[in-house]
């Protein structure tokens, strides 16, 4: 065909459950079919256009992209709006925003006014026609014709579709009539939902999911053929008159708007009048130098600062730094602890702007990691705030810039394996219980057999048609977007109304709005976002600093601690893996690595944090690193260039940045290509995008003289890194917090544990585990008491009766009581007499309800008043006293004398507060001789390496990291501490019942010692949970 | 005081499955809580317990058979069981879904003594092959509690019974979880501790539920009961352990039902002329078979033979998951004597007309037809039971379709002029019968209007003729 064609009506899979192709597939196919242009017109959305734009750039396609959207006003009017220019685009964004903001999340409500207000966009009207045989439709079309013509006598077309359905001829005639009656030109359009006809089954499946039915019952909702795909120009020429096809080109040529025109304009109010952004930034840096470097700076530092500032200027990023500076200054003024991280954060400029607290002199090695021109990535700064106070920062942003100018980035929630199995299975009519069974039993981490094989093992008949369809459709639907959600904290702030840049819609959270693009889209367009994240550890540190100030009269900041230089006492604690509560390195996997890695400096911690990640572990980088570190393996480099990249990690790539850099120096990737590689890594599970780089990487390395084996290994490492690769820039910031928390744990443990307990939920451990760890460190923990406790846990002076010394202790607070509100606690404390309550009746007169008093009784907080919680509850429950007449009378009902056993107490403690300061279950069980022979945790140190031991404990942790090759880590807690048990897959399989269900477990196994860290390698697992039942007739969990 | 006997059936649904062997681990799962509520011996050997999550159970045993818990099955089974017991004992009260209470005192005058009564009951019940626990007590709730904990004792000694009762934990009672928890939290966990408190003291602290319960348990308060009355109709349902798609295998389970029927009829001295068999098909409606016997019959063997004849000619739409046997009338029906043409036409209601036609021509000869939503012409209409589909499928009705669709498309052999089209149909992948055709409306030189299509291979077929 000689003529040209532009497809003006095409929906991607961002028209959720309608479009059956990715935007990328659509543009590639349209280009292959030699289309002049393709409009992506998702329904009331531009969420898919950036994907199309990026794909066109990546694949260097000649295809022109038109931005547009489909709108349904009601059941009788549908129009497409296309953007000829930037103003039309702003208009479109405004309309989408208005329509979306009127409706709840995921829906939209267009008004007539929206359509009449279009002054720049091109309208293509899609008449209903009379194919459904009703006259009411054609009269509706007639009315809309009058209305549309009245408001848009220009820039209006009739979009004629031909899908080879039964009444095409009549429909075309109908459109021709409308065209003549109203003098509206006709253009052809395809109503495309698929890039190729083979997507029809998937489209049918999506439709069935949308109508919550099965494909074979979806009947009238299903397309009857695959004509709503991108069709060849030859085919189109047969279906449409040539002037209709020519019209598409006329329209397309009017659409000159390109997404690259979008310029992000930072809010101008950040800059004092009369100053330039760069000038103001320089000014702030000079001020910062005075505070950060009171003794002045040397030439090297000065040179680095100059270089950084020059780069910021060249790349035109000063606003970005100023915006973040403004936000952190707010936090600082409010006393909210924060810390920046990310590639750009580790710069001296950021240190001077007080965005970070990492003294760059200490981490000079990181400075090369600043944003660079050639790498073509946008600057990356995430700022973490105290998790309990992040909302204040968010509100500050909304208040400062207004809701029109600030919104959160979206996160696209896509089909993943489980949701795909569930939805596709339902659409094909597979029973839900069977789908549940599949989902529960398929182990996606099983490397030996893929899910398709496993599902056959689980009873899906591999030969049957439905199984083949099921497997194919699940594979196809995975990674299809399902809905938009809000990003954890990525803000987009602009100088003008945001809705002229990108549509804004409602999020599920009240008063939150999200834009229609996610972070990749923003990156693709070079738009910057500011990440406002929440971090529990910052809350804990902040609380700890206040306690240290109160009880030790010492004012601390994170920077103060890091400035003290590496403290051997702190590192020796870390090397013993005594890290419960320490940021990032408290998990079981981290703990088991600590004695091997033996961190002794700040940079060791940076490595420690990044190395115990799925990326390096799957890429098999841990063992080579350890060997080289211990001097058991020579450190060699294939070239000087590689040495420069890898020398700081002994030749083993550990950080994501190193892998990217390797691709550049060793395989000759350009900055742009390296950036693509970085993104492909982030989502490499998706469409095998990473494999596209394989040939280029390996060839590139071989051309540069690296041997094939080395090249292959690097590629494998990249694959292993996948989405789990950890950037050094983030690790560096985390290491600061890890060190600060470890330092506090070592020097001010009482304050540290109190702060952690008051910041829960966060981190890895429960209150119970933290309290036990604290007690093992010799800290006195006092129970919750009606007359001594506050709502929060507090540090208090305590006179130890045995030693007659005054020490600091932790008094547990009422926040630990499940279901007890902070409001009740405050009321109670406000009304508490200075000498405390003297009896329960007095307590009942305080304005808190019976339920709350009962909760206090259950937590044994009334012990001081009534002996035990059972009798306390008995007297609280009497409703008679509530009546005013009886109020003065004494309680004459029979006193109830139940004296709880230790086991009762234990159960109650766990039920009310999830922890017990009383007898440990293991002590109890042992006193009744129910456990047989075993060794306690504290006695394990006396046992020899490789000796046979039996241990018993409450199962408090069970982790099977995907990286540990079938190993499960059990944490058993006995009355002296935590025991680490390693269970191999084979052992687990042979003793499934105990492995899966035991709450109290006895393990016979081999003791392994590595430095001071002890593991028990399980041989036999014995489930002793049933022994608990012997303690009571009531079968209750104590968890 | 009245003595009561309670029978508790802990695995009623499991027991009512058609299970002759225990090869497979089998569990009944409560879909809401996703926990195991019943399991068989084989499952038990794998370490599966009631209350366990399905996920855990599935990982303990890979070829686990899972059936969803259906309270309706248990209720039905319970009613059947009560019916069964009705021949040996009189006052039966149902405690749905899985308990039966019997009033013993009244029966003792019929039987020699308690032991004899129990023996009769026990041997009668054992024919049903159900698992059950039992106990006696001097109040319905006491008997129920003791049965549920499984004391399995038939005694009438009041002291012993009270002693047993006192030992029981509150968690087996009918009290709400919240009340049990509330009691536990003041240290009351057993019946004896509970009965130790005066009702006045309890009433000050607890709601009426508890006071009522204690009163009924001790017999101080009357426990209102509804007693079972047998119905005259016979209806039994049998859940099959395996789905059956070959009707040859239906004989065995069917004979179980027919034996029950025989017992039912024999007891009442009845015969029936017609039995109805409902085959419950997976994802399809029930298939209803009516089997006649001109002279009337009660023997299971005879009915089995008759059924097999009927069953042989049946085609299943989907595997059968369970079967129900129904007998609506145990009296002979009056045959229809009127002549089709003797009475004035048009006075029949549609239902009457259908039944008359069926009587004259045989059931198979009278069928209905309805439109489906399937876009494929061959499947756009479906034969159905007469008058069973009255809904009008609007969507299909709009399409221009020929009134005569050939049962099988024929090669187009004559020259025709295409008048309209194409209408492309390319769909139907989901059931293995995909099609890709372009349909046209064409006219022959002699003026007939045809519905023809072209395949992807450019072959032409005639598919229908317009009237």
Interface residues (C-beta under 8 A of the other chain):
Chain A: X131 X132 X133 X163 X164 X165 X166 X168 X169 X197 X200 X201 X204 X215 X216 X217 X218 X219 X220 X222 X223 X224 X225 X226 X227 X428 X429 X433 X436 X437 X440 X441 X457 X458 X459 X465 X469 X854 X858 X869 X870 X873 X874 X877 X878 X879 X880 X893 X894 X896 X898 X900 X904 X908 X992 X993 X996 X997 X1032 X1033 X1034 X1035
Chain B: X29 X31 X34 X47 X52 X54 X55 X56 X58 X59 X60 X62 X63 X66 X68 X169 X170 X171 X182 X184 X185 X186 X187 X188 X189 X190 X197 X198 X200 X201 X204 X205 X206 X283 X372 X373 X374 X375 X395 X396 X398 X399 X400 X420 X422 X423 X424 X425 X426 X427 X429 X430 X431 X432 X438
